[in-house]
Amino acid sequence: MYQNTPDYDTKSKLHLGVTGNIVQWNAEKGYGFIQTAIISDNIFFHINTLVAPEHAPKRNETITVHAQYDANKKRWSATQVTSPQRKQWQAEREAAENALIRPMKDKLTWAIPIAIIWLAGLFFQTATIGISAISLSLVAFTAYAWDKSCALNQRSRVPEKSLHVIALCGGWAGALLARYVFRHKTQKQPFVGIFWVTAVLNILITLYFIFSGSLKGFI
């Protein structure tokens, strides 16, 4: 254990980053220790400080560690653990994520206007149905968000039938936005096909009511 408070020069060097090697890694608990030439003590690091943590640390892996001294615990703790290879992994992962996000953003540019126009058409006819459609869209949006969270955390999912029923009953606009905001349920078949059937049915029924004037009778 480091007994004396380190000098300013040592703190500065470790703050800026020094080369070291991983000498211990506990995969179950998600922490390990790094050895450097600048101090005799090993530096504690947590998985959260590791760049590209999806690639598990390896013993004797050469890295650059940025660290600070914890006076209360009397030990060095890493603030960032990286390396040229880990930076490359991170860049590749970000590029892959952006490749998925960009099409979703592009789709939102037309999904949002369609949802707004549809809701505006309902409000134009009757506020009661417009408010109901917004409420159902919020329910659908929340259901998709919850289902995505469950998928990521391996919890019980929202039944696909329930998602379709909400969309069919008028919540399709919220479901449409949620699919692209959360990147959820955008590829799987036959789910996608059924979703678009519910959306088209809603739009056709709404157009019928608008042009026939049938919605004017609702309060």
C-alpha positions as CSV (number, residue, x, y, z in Angstrom):
1,M,0.0,0.0,0.0
2,Y,1.2,3.5,-0.9
3,Q,2.0,5.1,2.5
4,N,3.2,8.6,1.6
5,T,1.3,11.2,-0.4
6,P,2.8,11.2,-3.9
7,D,4.6,14.3,-5.1
8,Y,3.2,16.8,-7.6
9,D,5.4,15.5,-10.4
10,T,4.2,11.9,-10.0
11,K,0.5,13.0,-9.8
12,S,1.0,15.1,-13.0
13,K,2.5,12.2,-15.0
14,L,-0.1,9.7,-14.0
15,H,-2.9,12.3,-14.7
16,L,-1.6,12.7,-18.2
17,G,-1.1,9.0,-18.7
18,V,1.8,6.5,-18.5
19,T,2.5,3.2,-20.1
20,G,1.8,0.1,-18.0
21,N,0.8,-3.5,-18.1
22,I,-2.3,-5.3,-16.8
23,V,-1.1,-7.7,-14.1
24,Q,-4.4,-8.8,-12.7
25,W,-8.0,-9.0,-13.9
26,N,-11.1,-10.3,-12.1
27,A,-13.7,-10.9,-14.8
28,E,-16.4,-11.8,-12.3
29,K,-16.1,-8.6,-10.3
30,G,-15.0,-6.3,-13.2
31,Y,-11.8,-4.9,-11.8
32,G,-8.0,-5.4,-12.0
33,F,-4.6,-3.9,-11.4
34,I,-2.0,-2.3,-13.6
35,Q,1.8,-2.1,-13.1
36,T,3.8,0.9,-14.2
37,A,7.5,1.9,-13.9
38,I,6.7,5.2,-12.4
39,I,5.4,4.0,-9.0
40,S,5.9,0.8,-7.0
41,D,2.2,0.2,-6.2
42,N,-0.2,-1.4,-8.7
43,I,-3.0,0.9,-10.0
44,F,-6.5,-0.2,-9.4
45,F,-8.9,0.0,-12.4
46,H,-12.5,-0.8,-13.0
47,I,-14.2,-2.0,-16.2
48,N,-16.0,1.4,-16.5
49,T,-12.6,3.1,-17.0
50,L,-11.6,0.7,-19.8
51,V,-11.8,1.9,-23.4
52,A,-13.6,-0.7,-25.5
53,P,-14.7,-2.8,-22.5
54,E,-16.4,-5.3,-24.7
55,H,-12.9,-6.7,-25.3
56,A,-11.9,-8.3,-22.1
57,P,-8.5,-7.2,-20.6
58,K,-5.7,-9.7,-20.8
59,R,-2.8,-10.3,-18.4
60,N,0.4,-8.5,-19.6
61,E,-1.7,-6.4,-22.0
62,T,0.2,-3.1,-22.6
63,I,-1.9,-0.1,-22.1
64,T,-1.8,3.7,-21.3
65,V,-3.3,4.4,-17.9
66,H,-4.5,7.8,-16.6
67,A,-4.8,7.7,-12.8
68,Q,-5.3,9.8,-9.7
69,Y,-4.4,9.3,-6.1
70,D,-7.2,8.6,-3.6
71,A,-5.9,10.0,-0.3
72,N,-8.7,8.4,1.7
73,K,-8.1,4.9,0.3
74,K,-4.4,5.6,0.0
75,R,-4.2,4.0,-3.4
76,W,-4.0,4.9,-7.1
77,S,-7.1,4.5,-9.2
78,A,-7.3,4.6,-13.0
79,T,-9.6,7.2,-14.6
80,Q,-9.0,5.8,-18.1
81,V,-7.3,2.7,-19.5
82,T,-6.6,2.7,-23.2
83,S,-4.2,1.7,-26.0
84,P,-3.9,2.2,-29.7
85,Q,-5.7,-1.1,-30.2
86,R,-8.5,-0.2,-27.8
87,K,-9.0,3.2,-29.5
88,Q,-9.3,1.4,-32.8
89,W,-11.9,-1.0,-31.4
90,Q,-13.8,1.9,-30.0
91,A,-13.7,3.7,-33.3
92,E,-14.9,0.6,-35.2
93,R,-17.8,0.2,-32.7
94,E,-18.8,3.8,-33.0
95,A,-18.7,3.6,-36.8
96,A,-20.9,0.5,-36.7
97,E,-23.4,2.2,-34.3
98,N,-23.5,5.3,-36.5
99,A,-24.2,3.2,-39.5
100,L,-27.3,1.9,-37.7
101,I,-28.3,5.2,-36.2
102,R,-28.1,7.3,-39.5
103,P,-30.8,5.4,-41.3
104,M,-33.0,5.6,-38.2
105,K,-32.6,9.4,-38.2
106,D,-33.3,9.6,-41.9
107,K,-36.5,7.6,-41.4
108,L,-37.6,9.9,-38.6
109,T,-37.5,12.9,-41.0
110,W,-40.5,11.4,-42.8
111,A,-42.1,9.5,-39.9
112,I,-42.6,12.5,-37.7
113,P,-44.5,14.6,-40.4
114,I,-46.7,11.6,-41.3
115,A,-47.6,11.1,-37.6
116,I,-48.3,14.9,-37.1
117,I,-50.4,15.2,-40.2
118,W,-52.5,12.1,-39.2
119,L,-53.0,13.5,-35.7
120,A,-53.8,16.9,-37.1
121,G,-56.4,15.4,-39.4
122,L,-58.1,13.8,-36.4
123,F,-58.1,17.0,-34.4
124,F,-59.5,18.8,-37.3
125,Q,-62.5,16.5,-37.3
126,T,-62.9,16.1,-33.5
127,A,-60.6,16.9,-30.5
128,T,-62.0,13.9,-28.6
129,I,-60.6,11.3,-31.1
130,G,-57.4,13.4,-31.6
131,I,-56.7,13.3,-27.9
132,S,-57.5,9.6,-27.8
133,A,-55.0,8.9,-30.6
134,I,-52.3,10.9,-28.9
135,S,-52.9,9.0,-25.6
136,L,-52.7,5.7,-27.4
137,S,-49.6,6.8,-29.3
138,L,-48.0,7.7,-25.9
139,V,-48.9,4.2,-24.6
140,A,-47.4,2.6,-27.7
141,F,-44.2,4.7,-27.4
142,T,-43.9,3.7,-23.8
143,A,-44.6,0.0,-24.6
144,Y,-41.8,-0.1,-27.2
145,A,-39.4,1.7,-24.8
146,W,-40.2,-0.9,-22.1
147,D,-39.9,-3.8,-24.5
148,K,-36.5,-2.6,-25.7
149,S,-35.3,-2.3,-22.1
150,C,-36.6,-5.8,-21.4
151,A,-34.7,-7.1,-24.4
152,L,-31.5,-5.6,-23.3
153,N,-31.8,-6.8,-19.7
154,Q,-33.3,-10.2,-20.5
155,R,-36.6,-9.6,-18.7
156,S,-40.1,-10.7,-19.7
157,R,-41.0,-9.0,-23.0
158,V,-44.1,-7.2,-24.1
159,P,-46.1,-9.6,-26.3
160,E,-46.0,-8.7,-30.0
161,K,-49.7,-9.1,-30.2
162,S,-50.2,-6.4,-27.6
163,L,-48.0,-4.0,-29.5
164,H,-50.0,-4.6,-32.7
165,V,-53.3,-4.2,-30.9
166,I,-52.2,-0.8,-29.5
167,A,-51.1,0.3,-32.9
168,L,-54.3,-0.9,-34.6
169,C,-56.5,0.9,-32.1
170,G,-54.9,4.2,-33.0
171,G,-51.4,4.2,-31.3
172,W,-49.5,3.4,-34.6
173,A,-48.0,6.9,-34.7
174,G,-46.3,6.5,-31.4
175,A,-45.2,3.0,-32.4
176,L,-43.8,4.3,-35.6
177,L,-41.7,6.9,-33.9
178,A,-40.6,4.5,-31.1
179,R,-39.4,1.9,-33.7
180,Y,-36.9,4.4,-35.1
181,V,-36.0,6.3,-31.8
182,F,-35.2,3.0,-30.0
183,R,-34.0,1.1,-33.1
184,H,-36.5,-1.6,-32.1
185,K,-38.7,-3.9,-34.2
186,T,-37.4,-2.4,-37.4
187,Q,-36.2,-5.6,-39.2
188,K,-38.0,-8.6,-37.8
189,Q,-40.6,-10.3,-40.0
190,P,-43.5,-10.8,-40.0
191,F,-43.7,-8.1,-37.2
192,V,-42.7,-5.3,-39.6
193,G,-45.3,-6.3,-42.2
194,I,-48.1,-6.6,-39.7
195,F,-47.2,-3.2,-38.2
196,W,-47.5,-1.5,-41.6
197,V,-50.8,-3.1,-42.1
198,T,-52.1,-1.6,-38.9
199,A,-50.7,1.8,-39.9
200,V,-52.2,1.7,-43.4
201,L,-55.6,0.6,-42.0
202,N,-55.6,3.5,-39.6
203,I,-54.7,6.0,-42.3
204,L,-57.4,4.6,-44.7
205,I,-60.1,4.6,-42.1
206,T,-59.2,8.2,-41.1
207,L,-59.3,9.4,-44.7
208,Y,-62.7,7.7,-45.1
209,F,-64.1,9.4,-42.1
210,I,-62.6,12.8,-43.1
211,F,-63.9,12.8,-46.6
212,S,-67.3,11.3,-45.6
213,G,-67.6,13.7,-42.7
214,S,-68.5,10.8,-40.4
215,L,-66.3,12.0,-37.6
216,K,-68.1,15.3,-37.3
217,G,-70.8,13.5,-35.4
218,F,-68.4,12.5,-32.6
219,I,-68.3,14.7,-29.5
